[in-house]
Amino acid sequence: MRRIIFVPVLALATVALSVLPALAGNPHFVTLSATRSGNTLIITGKEAGLGDEQQVNIQVNASASCINPGSNHPKAENKESVSAAGMFPVQNGKADFTLTLTATFQPECAPPMTVVFTDVVAGDLTNSLSVSLAGTF
């Protein structure tokens, strides 16, 4: 009788332990890209390894500068921090997201000046994960 009880308990323990790693997940960004259009920066990405989470909180931060044709920003007030955040649903352990950051300057950053974004960092606040995007946009 003792063997009959022991085998099912051992089998249940094995199944329970093998399921835990699948539920825990391994969050990581699969793709992450930035596209600039005028004074707007659009960040598009995909995060995977999210396990059984329902949604993730994605935030993007960047620095925006108004740059003249000589590659200089002439006024200190022509620089600002911009950010955007949102909650995105997780399906099959993956989440797709798009966030838009818009820089507004006073006075306006008008031609021949252009807006340039630097120090772009995307983060998953739910899983304490962040990635810097290299380059100037």
Salt bridges, closest charged atoms under 4 A:
none
